[in-house]
Amino acid sequence: MSLPEVVSREEWRAARQALLVKEKAATRARDALNAERRGLPMVEIDKEYVFEGGDGKASLPDLFEGRQQLVVYHFMFAPEWEAGCRSCSAFLDQIGHLAHLRARGTAFAAVSRAPYQKILPFKARMGWTVPWYSSYVSDFNADFEVTLEHEGHLIERPGLSCFLRDRDRVFHTYSTYERGLDCLGSTTSLLDLTALGRQEAWEEPKGRASALGAPAGSEGVRYHDEYED
């Protein structure tokens, strides 16, 4: 195994400071990229999708749970499989308490093509409480390019899509797939993909900070049982 070089504390500090310059540049570049993402145009969803969840049939607006934004994780679970994808399971394992997303007016849900009767026991086995829906009877997976046809067979791929609701209208704002999921999982990383972002005053474009009345920045963070839903 090739391990890092052993050096003195002074040499380590100098190397660390040199790397910090690059890390700060990467942070600024990421902020600029997130702002550009928030500037993307959006597409109105005029197709009626039918999902099945714990409360029976649901529409895409139902998945918002009355909130303005929705993040959907496209969990790979084909109808013929007996269990969900291992990598997708590892992704869901790292999702934090949803209260922090919900405090920013953002709902989170997993969606799979497997029938809900298969999803439910696997969800119980994993001990997850996140909302999870079946898109088995709709074209949702195909339309958002996570179930693809390849050489006469349907294949699944992981992805994540973001939606924005304006009264009764729903818009698709962003999607990413496969390696685009690598650094996601935290509340802030998920909010960075949405049209409203973290809703903090320093973000661009201006005018979206605290759009939902949520206190922004570190001062707005609460213990997850202290938020008012």
PyMOL CGO cylinders between C-alpha atoms (Angstrom):
from pymol import cmd
from pymol.cgo import CYLINDER

trace = [
    CYLINDER, 0.00, 0.00, 0.00, 1.28, 3.44, -0.95, 0.3, 1, 1, 1, 1, 1, 1,
    CYLINDER, 1.28, 3.44, -0.95, 0.89, 5.81, 2.01, 0.3, 1, 1, 1, 1, 1, 1,
    CYLINDER, 0.89, 5.81, 2.01, 1.46, 9.58, 2.26, 0.3, 1, 1, 1, 1, 1, 1,
    CYLINDER, 1.46, 9.58, 2.26, 4.96, 10.85, 2.98, 0.3, 1, 1, 1, 1, 1, 1,
    CYLINDER, 4.96, 10.85, 2.98, 5.88, 11.34, 6.65, 0.3, 1, 1, 1, 1, 1, 1,
    CYLINDER, 5.88, 11.34, 6.65, 7.02, 14.92, 7.35, 0.3, 1, 1, 1, 1, 1, 1,
    CYLINDER, 7.02, 14.92, 7.35, 7.42, 17.35, 10.25, 0.3, 1, 1, 1, 1, 1, 1,
    CYLINDER, 7.42, 17.35, 10.25, 4.49, 19.35, 11.63, 0.3, 1, 1, 1, 1, 1, 1,
    CYLINDER, 4.49, 19.35, 11.63, 5.88, 22.52, 9.97, 0.3, 1, 1, 1, 1, 1, 1,
    CYLINDER, 5.88, 22.52, 9.97, 6.14, 20.84, 6.56, 0.3, 1, 1, 1, 1, 1, 1,
    CYLINDER, 6.14, 20.84, 6.56, 2.61, 19.45, 6.95, 0.3, 1, 1, 1, 1, 1, 1,
    CYLINDER, 2.61, 19.45, 6.95, 1.25, 22.90, 7.83, 0.3, 1, 1, 1, 1, 1, 1,
    CYLINDER, 1.25, 22.90, 7.83, 2.86, 24.48, 4.75, 0.3, 1, 1, 1, 1, 1, 1,
    CYLINDER, 2.86, 24.48, 4.75, 1.46, 21.77, 2.48, 0.3, 1, 1, 1, 1, 1, 1,
    CYLINDER, 1.46, 21.77, 2.48, -1.96, 22.11, 4.13, 0.3, 1, 1, 1, 1, 1, 1,
    CYLINDER, -1.96, 22.11, 4.13, -1.99, 25.89, 3.57, 0.3, 1, 1, 1, 1, 1, 1,
    CYLINDER, -1.99, 25.89, 3.57, -1.09, 25.41, -0.10, 0.3, 1, 1, 1, 1, 1, 1,
    CYLINDER, -1.09, 25.41, -0.10, -3.97, 22.96, -0.51, 0.3, 1, 1, 1, 1, 1, 1,
    CYLINDER, -3.97, 22.96, -0.51, -6.35, 25.30, 1.34, 0.3, 1, 1, 1, 1, 1, 1,
    CYLINDER, -6.35, 25.30, 1.34, -5.87, 27.92, -1.38, 0.3, 1, 1, 1, 1, 1, 1,
    CYLINDER, -5.87, 27.92, -1.38, -7.10, 25.41, -3.95, 0.3, 1, 1, 1, 1, 1, 1,
    CYLINDER, -7.10, 25.41, -3.95, -9.96, 24.28, -1.69, 0.3, 1, 1, 1, 1, 1, 1,
    CYLINDER, -9.96, 24.28, -1.69, -11.20, 27.88, -1.30, 0.3, 1, 1, 1, 1, 1, 1,
    CYLINDER, -11.20, 27.88, -1.30, -11.02, 28.34, -5.07, 0.3, 1, 1, 1, 1, 1, 1,
    CYLINDER, -11.02, 28.34, -5.07, -13.06, 25.16, -5.52, 0.3, 1, 1, 1, 1, 1, 1,
    CYLINDER, -13.06, 25.16, -5.52, -15.64, 26.44, -3.00, 0.3, 1, 1, 1, 1, 1, 1,
    CYLINDER, -15.64, 26.44, -3.00, -16.00, 29.72, -4.90, 0.3, 1, 1, 1, 1, 1, 1,
    CYLINDER, -16.00, 29.72, -4.90, -16.28, 27.82, -8.18, 0.3, 1, 1, 1, 1, 1, 1,
    CYLINDER, -16.28, 27.82, -8.18, -18.96, 25.57, -6.66, 0.3, 1, 1, 1, 1, 1, 1,
    CYLINDER, -18.96, 25.57, -6.66, -20.91, 28.60, -5.46, 0.3, 1, 1, 1, 1, 1, 1,
    CYLINDER, -20.91, 28.60, -5.46, -20.79, 30.07, -8.97, 0.3, 1, 1, 1, 1, 1, 1,
    CYLINDER, -20.79, 30.07, -8.97, -21.91, 26.75, -10.47, 0.3, 1, 1, 1, 1, 1, 1,
    CYLINDER, -21.91, 26.75, -10.47, -24.81, 26.51, -8.02, 0.3, 1, 1, 1, 1, 1, 1,
    CYLINDER, -24.81, 26.51, -8.02, -25.89, 30.04, -8.96, 0.3, 1, 1, 1, 1, 1, 1,
    CYLINDER, -25.89, 30.04, -8.96, -25.78, 29.11, -12.63, 0.3, 1, 1, 1, 1, 1, 1,
    CYLINDER, -25.78, 29.11, -12.63, -27.86, 26.02, -11.85, 0.3, 1, 1, 1, 1, 1, 1,
    CYLINDER, -27.86, 26.02, -11.85, -30.47, 28.17, -10.11, 0.3, 1, 1, 1, 1, 1, 1,
    CYLINDER, -30.47, 28.17, -10.11, -30.59, 30.25, -13.28, 0.3, 1, 1, 1, 1, 1, 1,
    CYLINDER, -30.59, 30.25, -13.28, -31.59, 27.30, -15.45, 0.3, 1, 1, 1, 1, 1, 1,
    CYLINDER, -31.59, 27.30, -15.45, -34.97, 27.57, -17.20, 0.3, 1, 1, 1, 1, 1, 1,
    CYLINDER, -34.97, 27.57, -17.20, -37.70, 25.18, -16.08, 0.3, 1, 1, 1, 1, 1, 1,
    CYLINDER, -37.70, 25.18, -16.08, -40.29, 23.00, -17.81, 0.3, 1, 1, 1, 1, 1, 1,
    CYLINDER, -40.29, 23.00, -17.81, -43.93, 22.85, -16.79, 0.3, 1, 1, 1, 1, 1, 1,
    CYLINDER, -43.93, 22.85, -16.79, -45.20, 19.33, -16.08, 0.3, 1, 1, 1, 1, 1, 1,
    CYLINDER, -45.20, 19.33, -16.08, -48.59, 18.99, -17.74, 0.3, 1, 1, 1, 1, 1, 1,
    CYLINDER, -48.59, 18.99, -17.74, -48.68, 15.19, -17.71, 0.3, 1, 1, 1, 1, 1, 1,
    CYLINDER, -48.68, 15.19, -17.71, -50.61, 13.46, -14.95, 0.3, 1, 1, 1, 1, 1, 1,
    CYLINDER, -50.61, 13.46, -14.95, -48.50, 10.81, -13.21, 0.3, 1, 1, 1, 1, 1, 1,
    CYLINDER, -48.50, 10.81, -13.21, -49.96, 8.23, -10.84, 0.3, 1, 1, 1, 1, 1, 1,
    CYLINDER, -49.96, 8.23, -10.84, -47.89, 6.89, -7.94, 0.3, 1, 1, 1, 1, 1, 1,
    CYLINDER, -47.89, 6.89, -7.94, -48.68, 4.50, -5.12, 0.3, 1, 1, 1, 1, 1, 1,
    CYLINDER, -48.68, 4.50, -5.12, -47.51, 5.08, -1.56, 0.3, 1, 1, 1, 1, 1, 1,
    CYLINDER, -47.51, 5.08, -1.56, -48.46, 4.48, 2.03, 0.3, 1, 1, 1, 1, 1, 1,
    CYLINDER, -48.46, 4.48, 2.03, -51.72, 6.39, 1.64, 0.3, 1, 1, 1, 1, 1, 1,
    CYLINDER, -51.72, 6.39, 1.64, -52.69, 4.81, -1.69, 0.3, 1, 1, 1, 1, 1, 1,
    CYLINDER, -52.69, 4.81, -1.69, -52.71, 6.58, -5.04, 0.3, 1, 1, 1, 1, 1, 1,
    CYLINDER, -52.71, 6.58, -5.04, -50.89, 9.90, -5.34, 0.3, 1, 1, 1, 1, 1, 1,
    CYLINDER, -50.89, 9.90, -5.34, -50.18, 12.50, -7.99, 0.3, 1, 1, 1, 1, 1, 1,
    CYLINDER, -50.18, 12.50, -7.99, -46.92, 14.40, -8.52, 0.3, 1, 1, 1, 1, 1, 1,
    CYLINDER, -46.92, 14.40, -8.52, -48.28, 17.47, -6.66, 0.3, 1, 1, 1, 1, 1, 1,
    CYLINDER, -48.28, 17.47, -6.66, -49.16, 15.16, -3.74, 0.3, 1, 1, 1, 1, 1, 1,
    CYLINDER, -49.16, 15.16, -3.74, -45.47, 14.30, -3.34, 0.3, 1, 1, 1, 1, 1, 1,
    CYLINDER, -45.47, 14.30, -3.34, -44.78, 17.95, -2.41, 0.3, 1, 1, 1, 1, 1, 1,
    CYLINDER, -44.78, 17.95, -2.41, -46.69, 17.45, 0.87, 0.3, 1, 1, 1, 1, 1, 1,
    CYLINDER, -46.69, 17.45, 0.87, -47.92, 21.03, 0.57, 0.3, 1, 1, 1, 1, 1, 1,
    CYLINDER, -47.92, 21.03, 0.57, -44.38, 22.43, 0.17, 0.3, 1, 1, 1, 1, 1, 1,
    CYLINDER, -44.38, 22.43, 0.17, -42.98, 24.54, -2.66, 0.3, 1, 1, 1, 1, 1, 1,
    CYLINDER, -42.98, 24.54, -2.66, -40.09, 22.30, -3.70, 0.3, 1, 1, 1, 1, 1, 1,
    CYLINDER, -40.09, 22.30, -3.70, -39.63, 18.57, -4.18, 0.3, 1, 1, 1, 1, 1, 1,
    CYLINDER, -39.63, 18.57, -4.18, -36.45, 16.49, -4.49, 0.3, 1, 1, 1, 1, 1, 1,
    CYLINDER, -36.45, 16.49, -4.49, -37.04, 13.02, -5.96, 0.3, 1, 1, 1, 1, 1, 1,
    CYLINDER, -37.04, 13.02, -5.96, -34.40, 10.30, -5.67, 0.3, 1, 1, 1, 1, 1, 1,
    CYLINDER, -34.40, 10.30, -5.67, -34.84, 7.81, -8.51, 0.3, 1, 1, 1, 1, 1, 1,
    CYLINDER, -34.84, 7.81, -8.51, -34.15, 4.60, -6.59, 0.3, 1, 1, 1, 1, 1, 1,
    CYLINDER, -34.15, 4.60, -6.59, -33.25, 1.63, -8.80, 0.3, 1, 1, 1, 1, 1, 1,
    CYLINDER, -33.25, 1.63, -8.80, -35.75, -1.12, -8.05, 0.3, 1, 1, 1, 1, 1, 1,
    CYLINDER, -35.75, -1.12, -8.05, -37.14, -2.89, -11.13, 0.3, 1, 1, 1, 1, 1, 1,
    CYLINDER, -37.14, -2.89, -11.13, -40.47, -4.75, -10.90, 0.3, 1, 1, 1, 1, 1, 1,
    CYLINDER, -40.47, -4.75, -10.90, -38.81, -8.14, -11.30, 0.3, 1, 1, 1, 1, 1, 1,
    CYLINDER, -38.81, -8.14, -11.30, -36.22, -7.56, -8.55, 0.3, 1, 1, 1, 1, 1, 1,
    CYLINDER, -36.22, -7.56, -8.55, -36.73, -8.90, -5.03, 0.3, 1, 1, 1, 1, 1, 1,
    CYLINDER, -36.73, -8.90, -5.03, -34.74, -6.11, -3.36, 0.3, 1, 1, 1, 1, 1, 1,
    CYLINDER, -34.74, -6.11, -3.36, -33.61, -2.58, -4.10, 0.3, 1, 1, 1, 1, 1, 1,
    CYLINDER, -33.61, -2.58, -4.10, -30.24, -1.58, -5.53, 0.3, 1, 1, 1, 1, 1, 1,
    CYLINDER, -30.24, -1.58, -5.53, -27.38, -1.77, -3.01, 0.3, 1, 1, 1, 1, 1, 1,
    CYLINDER, -27.38, -1.77, -3.01, -25.79, 1.51, -4.15, 0.3, 1, 1, 1, 1, 1, 1,
    CYLINDER, -25.79, 1.51, -4.15, -29.13, 3.31, -4.01, 0.3, 1, 1, 1, 1, 1, 1,
    CYLINDER, -29.13, 3.31, -4.01, -29.64, 1.86, -0.54, 0.3, 1, 1, 1, 1, 1, 1,
    CYLINDER, -29.64, 1.86, -0.54, -26.30, 3.29, 0.55, 0.3, 1, 1, 1, 1, 1, 1,
    CYLINDER, -26.30, 3.29, 0.55, -27.42, 6.67, -0.81, 0.3, 1, 1, 1, 1, 1, 1,
    CYLINDER, -27.42, 6.67, -0.81, -30.65, 6.64, 1.19, 0.3, 1, 1, 1, 1, 1, 1,
    CYLINDER, -30.65, 6.64, 1.19, -28.74, 5.56, 4.30, 0.3, 1, 1, 1, 1, 1, 1,
    CYLINDER, -28.74, 5.56, 4.30, -26.86, 8.87, 4.26, 0.3, 1, 1, 1, 1, 1, 1,
    CYLINDER, -26.86, 8.87, 4.26, -29.94, 11.12, 3.94, 0.3, 1, 1, 1, 1, 1, 1,
    CYLINDER, -29.94, 11.12, 3.94, -30.25, 13.11, 7.15, 0.3, 1, 1, 1, 1, 1, 1,
    CYLINDER, -30.25, 13.11, 7.15, -33.36, 14.06, 9.09, 0.3, 1, 1, 1, 1, 1, 1,
    CYLINDER, -33.36, 14.06, 9.09, -35.91, 15.49, 6.65, 0.3, 1, 1, 1, 1, 1, 1,
    CYLINDER, -35.91, 15.49, 6.65, -36.98, 18.20, 9.10, 0.3, 1, 1, 1, 1, 1, 1,
    CYLINDER, -36.98, 18.20, 9.10, -34.04, 20.34, 7.93, 0.3, 1, 1, 1, 1, 1, 1,
    CYLINDER, -34.04, 20.34, 7.93, -35.17, 20.15, 4.28, 0.3, 1, 1, 1, 1, 1, 1,
    CYLINDER, -35.17, 20.15, 4.28, -38.80, 20.65, 5.19, 0.3, 1, 1, 1, 1, 1, 1,
    CYLINDER, -38.80, 20.65, 5.19, -37.93, 23.78, 7.16, 0.3, 1, 1, 1, 1, 1, 1,
    CYLINDER, -37.93, 23.78, 7.16, -36.79, 25.20, 3.80, 0.3, 1, 1, 1, 1, 1, 1,
    CYLINDER, -36.79, 25.20, 3.80, -40.10, 24.29, 2.15, 0.3, 1, 1, 1, 1, 1, 1,
    CYLINDER, -40.10, 24.29, 2.15, -38.59, 21.26, 0.40, 0.3, 1, 1, 1, 1, 1, 1,
    CYLINDER, -38.59, 21.26, 0.40, -40.02, 17.74, 0.38, 0.3, 1, 1, 1, 1, 1, 1,
    CYLINDER, -40.02, 17.74, 0.38, -37.97, 14.61, -0.32, 0.3, 1, 1, 1, 1, 1, 1,
    CYLINDER, -37.97, 14.61, -0.32, -39.22, 11.32, -1.75, 0.3, 1, 1, 1, 1, 1, 1,
    CYLINDER, -39.22, 11.32, -1.75, -37.80, 8.17, -3.30, 0.3, 1, 1, 1, 1, 1, 1,
    CYLINDER, -37.80, 8.17, -3.30, -39.51, 6.79, -6.40, 0.3, 1, 1, 1, 1, 1, 1,
    CYLINDER, -39.51, 6.79, -6.40, -39.02, 3.32, -7.91, 0.3, 1, 1, 1, 1, 1, 1,
    CYLINDER, -39.02, 3.32, -7.91, -40.62, 1.34, -10.71, 0.3, 1, 1, 1, 1, 1, 1,
    CYLINDER, -40.62, 1.34, -10.71, -41.20, -1.72, -8.51, 0.3, 1, 1, 1, 1, 1, 1,
    CYLINDER, -41.20, -1.72, -8.51, -44.77, -2.26, -7.27, 0.3, 1, 1, 1, 1, 1, 1,
    CYLINDER, -44.77, -2.26, -7.27, -45.41, -0.80, -3.83, 0.3, 1, 1, 1, 1, 1, 1,
    CYLINDER, -45.41, -0.80, -3.83, -46.04, -4.30, -2.47, 0.3, 1, 1, 1, 1, 1, 1,
    CYLINDER, -46.04, -4.30, -2.47, -42.33, -5.00, -3.05, 0.3, 1, 1, 1, 1, 1, 1,
    CYLINDER, -42.33, -5.00, -3.05, -41.11, -1.62, -1.85, 0.3, 1, 1, 1, 1, 1, 1,
    CYLINDER, -41.11, -1.62, -1.85, -42.89, -1.78, 1.51, 0.3, 1, 1, 1, 1, 1, 1,
    CYLINDER, -42.89, -1.78, 1.51, -41.14, -4.86, 3.00, 0.3, 1, 1, 1, 1, 1, 1,
    CYLINDER, -41.14, -4.86, 3.00, -37.74, -3.75, 1.74, 0.3, 1, 1, 1, 1, 1, 1,
    CYLINDER, -37.74, -3.75, 1.74, -38.26, -0.28, 3.22, 0.3, 1, 1, 1, 1, 1, 1,
    CYLINDER, -38.26, -0.28, 3.22, -39.16, -1.91, 6.55, 0.3, 1, 1, 1, 1, 1, 1,
    CYLINDER, -39.16, -1.91, 6.55, -36.06, -4.12, 6.37, 0.3, 1, 1, 1, 1, 1, 1,
    CYLINDER, -36.06, -4.12, 6.37, -33.86, -1.06, 5.85, 0.3, 1, 1, 1, 1, 1, 1,
    CYLINDER, -33.86, -1.06, 5.85, -35.58, 0.85, 8.64, 0.3, 1, 1, 1, 1, 1, 1,
    CYLINDER, -35.58, 0.85, 8.64, -36.21, 3.93, 6.48, 0.3, 1, 1, 1, 1, 1, 1,
    CYLINDER, -36.21, 3.93, 6.48, -38.94, 6.48, 7.15, 0.3, 1, 1, 1, 1, 1, 1,
    CYLINDER, -38.94, 6.48, 7.15, -38.50, 8.63, 4.02, 0.3, 1, 1, 1, 1, 1, 1,
    CYLINDER, -38.50, 8.63, 4.02, -41.57, 8.79, 1.75, 0.3, 1, 1, 1, 1, 1, 1,
    CYLINDER, -41.57, 8.79, 1.75, -41.21, 6.18, -1.00, 0.3, 1, 1, 1, 1, 1, 1,
    CYLINDER, -41.21, 6.18, -1.00, -43.55, 5.76, -3.95, 0.3, 1, 1, 1, 1, 1, 1,
    CYLINDER, -43.55, 5.76, -3.95, -44.03, 3.29, -6.78, 0.3, 1, 1, 1, 1, 1, 1,
    CYLINDER, -44.03, 3.29, -6.78, -44.23, 4.62, -10.33, 0.3, 1, 1, 1, 1, 1, 1,
    CYLINDER, -44.23, 4.62, -10.33, -45.13, 1.17, -11.65, 0.3, 1, 1, 1, 1, 1, 1,
    CYLINDER, -45.13, 1.17, -11.65, -48.31, 2.27, -13.48, 0.3, 1, 1, 1, 1, 1, 1,
    CYLINDER, -48.31, 2.27, -13.48, -46.89, 5.49, -15.00, 0.3, 1, 1, 1, 1, 1, 1,
    CYLINDER, -46.89, 5.49, -15.00, -44.24, 6.69, -17.46, 0.3, 1, 1, 1, 1, 1, 1,
    CYLINDER, -44.24, 6.69, -17.46, -42.46, 8.73, -14.79, 0.3, 1, 1, 1, 1, 1, 1,
    CYLINDER, -42.46, 8.73, -14.79, -39.22, 6.71, -14.85, 0.3, 1, 1, 1, 1, 1, 1,
    CYLINDER, -39.22, 6.71, -14.85, -39.01, 6.72, -18.62, 0.3, 1, 1, 1, 1, 1, 1,
    CYLINDER, -39.01, 6.72, -18.62, -39.85, 10.42, -18.95, 0.3, 1, 1, 1, 1, 1, 1,
    CYLINDER, -39.85, 10.42, -18.95, -37.12, 11.37, -16.47, 0.3, 1, 1, 1, 1, 1, 1,
    CYLINDER, -37.12, 11.37, -16.47, -34.60, 9.05, -18.13, 0.3, 1, 1, 1, 1, 1, 1,
    CYLINDER, -34.60, 9.05, -18.13, -33.91, 6.63, -15.30, 0.3, 1, 1, 1, 1, 1, 1,
    CYLINDER, -33.91, 6.63, -15.30, -35.50, 3.61, -16.98, 0.3, 1, 1, 1, 1, 1, 1,
    CYLINDER, -35.50, 3.61, -16.98, -33.97, 3.26, -20.44, 0.3, 1, 1, 1, 1, 1, 1,
    CYLINDER, -33.97, 3.26, -20.44, -34.35, 0.78, -23.27, 0.3, 1, 1, 1, 1, 1, 1,
    CYLINDER, -34.35, 0.78, -23.27, -31.10, -0.87, -24.33, 0.3, 1, 1, 1, 1, 1, 1,
    CYLINDER, -31.10, -0.87, -24.33, -30.92, -3.66, -26.90, 0.3, 1, 1, 1, 1, 1, 1,
    CYLINDER, -30.92, -3.66, -26.90, -34.53, -4.60, -26.33, 0.3, 1, 1, 1, 1, 1, 1,
    CYLINDER, -34.53, -4.60, -26.33, -34.27, -4.60, -22.52, 0.3, 1, 1, 1, 1, 1, 1,
    CYLINDER, -34.27, -4.60, -22.52, -35.21, -2.05, -19.88, 0.3, 1, 1, 1, 1, 1, 1,
    CYLINDER, -35.21, -2.05, -19.88, -32.33, -0.96, -17.67, 0.3, 1, 1, 1, 1, 1, 1,
    CYLINDER, -32.33, -0.96, -17.67, -32.34, 1.21, -14.55, 0.3, 1, 1, 1, 1, 1, 1,
    CYLINDER, -32.34, 1.21, -14.55, -29.96, 3.98, -13.60, 0.3, 1, 1, 1, 1, 1, 1,
    CYLINDER, -29.96, 3.98, -13.60, -29.85, 6.13, -10.46, 0.3, 1, 1, 1, 1, 1, 1,
    CYLINDER, -29.85, 6.13, -10.46, -30.75, 9.79, -10.61, 0.3, 1, 1, 1, 1, 1, 1,
    CYLINDER, -30.75, 9.79, -10.61, -32.21, 12.75, -8.79, 0.3, 1, 1, 1, 1, 1, 1,
    CYLINDER, -32.21, 12.75, -8.79, -34.74, 15.31, -10.01, 0.3, 1, 1, 1, 1, 1, 1,
    CYLINDER, -34.74, 15.31, -10.01, -35.91, 18.63, -8.55, 0.3, 1, 1, 1, 1, 1, 1,
    CYLINDER, -35.91, 18.63, -8.55, -39.32, 20.22, -8.94, 0.3, 1, 1, 1, 1, 1, 1,
    CYLINDER, -39.32, 20.22, -8.94, -40.87, 23.56, -8.05, 0.3, 1, 1, 1, 1, 1, 1,
    CYLINDER, -40.87, 23.56, -8.05, -44.55, 24.22, -7.37, 0.3, 1, 1, 1, 1, 1, 1,
    CYLINDER, -44.55, 24.22, -7.37, -46.26, 27.53, -8.05, 0.3, 1, 1, 1, 1, 1, 1,
    CYLINDER, -46.26, 27.53, -8.05, -49.85, 27.21, -6.78, 0.3, 1, 1, 1, 1, 1, 1,
    CYLINDER, -49.85, 27.21, -6.78, -51.34, 24.43, -8.94, 0.3, 1, 1, 1, 1, 1, 1,
    CYLINDER, -51.34, 24.43, -8.94, -48.50, 24.38, -11.48, 0.3, 1, 1, 1, 1, 1, 1,
    CYLINDER, -48.50, 24.38, -11.48, -45.50, 22.05, -11.19, 0.3, 1, 1, 1, 1, 1, 1,
    CYLINDER, -45.50, 22.05, -11.19, -42.17, 22.61, -12.93, 0.3, 1, 1, 1, 1, 1, 1,
    CYLINDER, -42.17, 22.61, -12.93, -39.13, 20.40, -13.50, 0.3, 1, 1, 1, 1, 1, 1,
    CYLINDER, -39.13, 20.40, -13.50, -36.02, 22.44, -12.68, 0.3, 1, 1, 1, 1, 1, 1,
    CYLINDER, -36.02, 22.44, -12.68, -33.07, 20.02, -12.59, 0.3, 1, 1, 1, 1, 1, 1,
    CYLINDER, -33.07, 20.02, -12.59, -31.93, 16.39, -12.91, 0.3, 1, 1, 1, 1, 1, 1,
    CYLINDER, -31.93, 16.39, -12.91, -28.60, 14.61, -12.44, 0.3, 1, 1, 1, 1, 1, 1,
    CYLINDER, -28.60, 14.61, -12.44, -27.57, 10.98, -12.83, 0.3, 1, 1, 1, 1, 1, 1,
    CYLINDER, -27.57, 10.98, -12.83, -24.95, 8.41, -11.81, 0.3, 1, 1, 1, 1, 1, 1,
    CYLINDER, -24.95, 8.41, -11.81, -21.65, 10.24, -10.97, 0.3, 1, 1, 1, 1, 1, 1,
    CYLINDER, -21.65, 10.24, -10.97, -23.63, 13.44, -10.50, 0.3, 1, 1, 1, 1, 1, 1,
    CYLINDER, -23.63, 13.44, -10.50, -24.86, 11.89, -7.24, 0.3, 1, 1, 1, 1, 1, 1,
    CYLINDER, -24.86, 11.89, -7.24, -21.39, 11.30, -5.78, 0.3, 1, 1, 1, 1, 1, 1,
    CYLINDER, -21.39, 11.30, -5.78, -21.23, 14.28, -3.42, 0.3, 1, 1, 1, 1, 1, 1,
    CYLINDER, -21.23, 14.28, -3.42, -24.92, 14.43, -2.47, 0.3, 1, 1, 1, 1, 1, 1,
    CYLINDER, -24.92, 14.43, -2.47, -26.73, 13.38, 0.68, 0.3, 1, 1, 1, 1, 1, 1,
    CYLINDER, -26.73, 13.38, 0.68, -26.52, 16.30, 3.09, 0.3, 1, 1, 1, 1, 1, 1,
    CYLINDER, -26.52, 16.30, 3.09, -29.28, 18.88, 3.45, 0.3, 1, 1, 1, 1, 1, 1,
    CYLINDER, -29.28, 18.88, 3.45, -27.20, 21.68, 1.94, 0.3, 1, 1, 1, 1, 1, 1,
    CYLINDER, -27.20, 21.68, 1.94, -25.99, 19.57, -0.98, 0.3, 1, 1, 1, 1, 1, 1,
    CYLINDER, -25.99, 19.57, -0.98, -29.60, 18.72, -1.88, 0.3, 1, 1, 1, 1, 1, 1,
    CYLINDER, -29.60, 18.72, -1.88, -30.79, 22.33, -1.50, 0.3, 1, 1, 1, 1, 1, 1,
    CYLINDER, -30.79, 22.33, -1.50, -27.93, 23.45, -3.77, 0.3, 1, 1, 1, 1, 1, 1,
    CYLINDER, -27.93, 23.45, -3.77, -29.61, 21.53, -6.62, 0.3, 1, 1, 1, 1, 1, 1,
    CYLINDER, -29.61, 21.53, -6.62, -32.97, 23.26, -6.22, 0.3, 1, 1, 1, 1, 1, 1,
    CYLINDER, -32.97, 23.26, -6.22, -34.27, 26.45, -7.83, 0.3, 1, 1, 1, 1, 1, 1,
    CYLINDER, -34.27, 26.45, -7.83, -34.50, 28.24, -4.46, 0.3, 1, 1, 1, 1, 1, 1,
    CYLINDER, -34.50, 28.24, -4.46, -31.17, 26.95, -3.15, 0.3, 1, 1, 1, 1, 1, 1,
    CYLINDER, -31.17, 26.95, -3.15, -30.37, 27.36, 0.53, 0.3, 1, 1, 1, 1, 1, 1,
    CYLINDER, -30.37, 27.36, 0.53, -32.49, 30.55, 0.61, 0.3, 1, 1, 1, 1, 1, 1,
    CYLINDER, -32.49, 30.55, 0.61, -29.67, 32.57, 2.12, 0.3, 1, 1, 1, 1, 1, 1,
    CYLINDER, -29.67, 32.57, 2.12, -28.93, 36.26, 1.52, 0.3, 1, 1, 1, 1, 1, 1,
    CYLINDER, -28.93, 36.26, 1.52, -25.48, 35.70, -0.05, 0.3, 1, 1, 1, 1, 1, 1,
    CYLINDER, -25.48, 35.70, -0.05, -26.77, 33.46, -2.83, 0.3, 1, 1, 1, 1, 1, 1,
    CYLINDER, -26.77, 33.46, -2.83, -27.31, 34.51, -6.41, 0.3, 1, 1, 1, 1, 1, 1,
    CYLINDER, -27.31, 34.51, -6.41, -29.66, 35.34, -8.04, 0.3, 1, 1, 1, 1, 1, 1,
    CYLINDER, -29.66, 35.34, -8.04, -30.98, 37.80, -5.47, 0.3, 1, 1, 1, 1, 1, 1,
    CYLINDER, -30.98, 37.80, -5.47, -34.58, 37.73, -4.37, 0.3, 1, 1, 1, 1, 1, 1,
    CYLINDER, -34.58, 37.73, -4.37, -34.90, 34.08, -3.41, 0.3, 1, 1, 1, 1, 1, 1,
    CYLINDER, -34.90, 34.08, -3.41, -33.43, 34.30, 0.08, 0.3, 1, 1, 1, 1, 1, 1,
    CYLINDER, -33.43, 34.30, 0.08, -35.89, 33.14, 2.71, 0.3, 1, 1, 1, 1, 1, 1,
    CYLINDER, -35.89, 33.14, 2.71, -38.52, 32.90, -0.01, 0.3, 1, 1, 1, 1, 1, 1,
    CYLINDER, -38.52, 32.90, -0.01, -40.59, 30.67, 2.22, 0.3, 1, 1, 1, 1, 1, 1,
    CYLINDER, -40.59, 30.67, 2.22, -40.11, 32.67, 5.39, 0.3, 1, 1, 1, 1, 1, 1,
    CYLINDER, -40.11, 32.67, 5.39, -37.54, 30.21, 6.79, 0.3, 1, 1, 1, 1, 1, 1,
    CYLINDER, -37.54, 30.21, 6.79, -34.75, 31.74, 8.88, 0.3, 1, 1, 1, 1, 1, 1,
    CYLINDER, -34.75, 31.74, 8.88, -31.60, 31.57, 6.77, 0.3, 1, 1, 1, 1, 1, 1,
    CYLINDER, -31.60, 31.57, 6.77, -28.01, 30.73, 7.58, 0.3, 1, 1, 1, 1, 1, 1,
    CYLINDER, -28.01, 30.73, 7.58, -26.65, 29.01, 10.64, 0.3, 1, 1, 1, 1, 1, 1,
    CYLINDER, -26.65, 29.01, 10.64, -29.00, 31.04, 12.85, 0.3, 1, 1, 1, 1, 1, 1,
    CYLINDER, -29.00, 31.04, 12.85, -31.91, 29.30, 11.16, 0.3, 1, 1, 1, 1, 1, 1,
    CYLINDER, -31.91, 29.30, 11.16, -30.72, 25.79, 11.97, 0.3, 1, 1, 1, 1, 1, 1,
    CYLINDER, -30.72, 25.79, 11.97, -32.66, 24.11, 14.77, 0.3, 1, 1, 1, 1, 1, 1,
    CYLINDER, -32.66, 24.11, 14.77, -32.69, 20.74, 16.48, 0.3, 1, 1, 1, 1, 1, 1,
    CYLINDER, -32.69, 20.74, 16.48, -34.87, 18.67, 14.19, 0.3, 1, 1, 1, 1, 1, 1,
    CYLINDER, -34.87, 18.67, 14.19, -37.68, 18.51, 16.77, 0.3, 1, 1, 1, 1, 1, 1,
    CYLINDER, -37.68, 18.51, 16.77, -37.79, 22.32, 17.15, 0.3, 1, 1, 1, 1, 1, 1,
    CYLINDER, -37.79, 22.32, 17.15, -38.94, 23.27, 13.66, 0.3, 1, 1, 1, 1, 1, 1,
    CYLINDER, -38.94, 23.27, 13.66, -42.51, 24.36, 13.18, 0.3, 1, 1, 1, 1, 1, 1,
    CYLINDER, -42.51, 24.36, 13.18, -43.88, 22.44, 10.18, 0.3, 1, 1, 1, 1, 1, 1,
]
cmd.load_cgo(trace, "trace")
